[in-house]
């Protein structure tokens, strides 16, 4: 697909919509907001005050306050979450960590369905593939969650809910934003980033539909950084195209069927290594996903079946050779909620997952006849919400793996809400496991068929407190995680390291509604991980923001982030040796202004990031963005 097609289409729709919006000049009627609910810790909607976890929910309104940001940038402001690479060039790979964990220990869900690339080294999902414009909300649940979600959910779950049909028969949205893309040294403020797209949706009594198309093109800076600031490396470009279609059918009030299909493509240049430019390296990823989810509600419960099939094709050209990766994954998760009483319900289910991969390289191939496995997991969770404030969530899961046999995990999560004072106490103990990836097992030279699954256990305790008629909210959680059979890359191969390693920390969050127009928000994270596993994990991290809305149409945001120094390593691709280094601490100051030109119809925004033009490293030897600017326009039909 020509990368200009979506841009031209979006501009055409944008012009047409501008005329339509100005012609109508209609203020849309608002919808009543429901009390906030979360779904990550039970798979069903649960009032947040009855959840035993301090789950961070990034709502649709929160995302609207952060126009022009990527999912990685949004997530990087959550307490306990570190997305390394979110300040680098658009094509730079991301290393994400919850509570000091690693990519493969964080499970990504889209609409409640696990997503992954089975050919990836860490059996992980590439967050660069998802445009934030297609996202309705995000829940971040920290701590081991293998009881509900299986392998991979060892340090946390990021549950991304995509947009769906509104209540109108026909509705739509079109957007366009343009920005700069420069480093702190170069200060080139020409337009280098373009992001555009549109969506359409609608709903009738029995049918609903949603479709979206998005594209982005980014250039302007090199991934690798020269050792001498006077030297100029080639700019590395990236482009992305995303399309999705969702259809829903509700023949009765009790029965519904949802279908989805999406295609995502990411193309990018990349450099060979730290401080090394390369003019020919490139990567390309293509993702296809289709799924079907029937739901049936009955008098005392609800039955849900989530099914999805995904295909991932990746090409990577480096060291003058082409490597091709292909993978398939199948997920079928059937679970039922049964209401035993007003205070007690139980969730029972079974999940089937299948993964296989193909890897074709000049150095050796991996064929899917060999590189495959499947997992069958029966599980059960009990949720008790008393009328006097005591809540408990407890469950167990049996993992039946085609290679590793049986693994048993469990969790218990009691909490207590005081009726006399607005205080909630939370605690939990949970176990988890992470099976090795197909690449770690079967890769030529690097693979190790003797790898054991990682296992860990997490204990946490904390509180959530509302003060001054709920104008102030404060919460804090302390955690301790112990990890066994950790998988690392040593001596040119993957292996388990001996002994148990731990991570511990504290996460605090604070919000203060000073007035109806002014909000103060902040969080602090302390994370300490033992040396063998602490790569890219800062010990201290602070986020703070001031939100000011002087009128219903005007919004301002100023945010600050401090990231402490981080352990890093310089890797020698010839000897496979790593030299330990430490990247310096850095601070970022950002600002956003947004204004509704036509109420509920047309919005413009302007943003400035890294206003102080801080020069820093996220990963040693790679560039990061300096002071940059972005302008955008969004129109609702």
Secondary structure, DSSP 8 states (H G I E B T S, - for coil): --TTHHHHHHHHHHHHHHHHHHHH------------EE-TTTSS-EEGGG-SS--EEE-HHHHHTTTT--HHHHHTTSTTEEEETTTS-TTS--EEEETT--GGGEEEEETTEE---TTSTTS---GGGS-GGGEEEEEEEES--HHHH-TT-SSEEEEEEE----SSSSEEEEEEEEEE--BTTT---SEEEEEEEEEEEEE-SSEEEEEEEEEEEE-SS-SB--SSTTS------EEEEEEEEEEEE-SSSSEEEEEEEEEEEEEEE--SBTTB--SS-EEEEEEEEEEEEEEEEETTEEEEEEEEEEEEEEEEEETTEEEEEEEEEEEEEEEEEEESSSSEEEEEEEEEEEEEEEEEETTEEE-TTTSEEEEEEEEEEEEEE-TTSEEEEEEEEEEEETTTEEEEEEEEEEEEE-SSSSEEEEEEEEEEEE---HHHHH-TTT--TT---EEEEEEEEEEEEEETTTTEEEEEEEEEEEEES-EEEETTEEEE-SSEEEEEEEEEEEEEE-SSSEEEEEEEEEEEE-GGG-TT--SEEEEEEEEEEEETTEEEEEEEEEE--EEEEEE-TTT--EEEEEE--EEEEEEEEEEEEETTTEEEEEEEESTT-----SSTTB--B-SEEEEEEEEE-
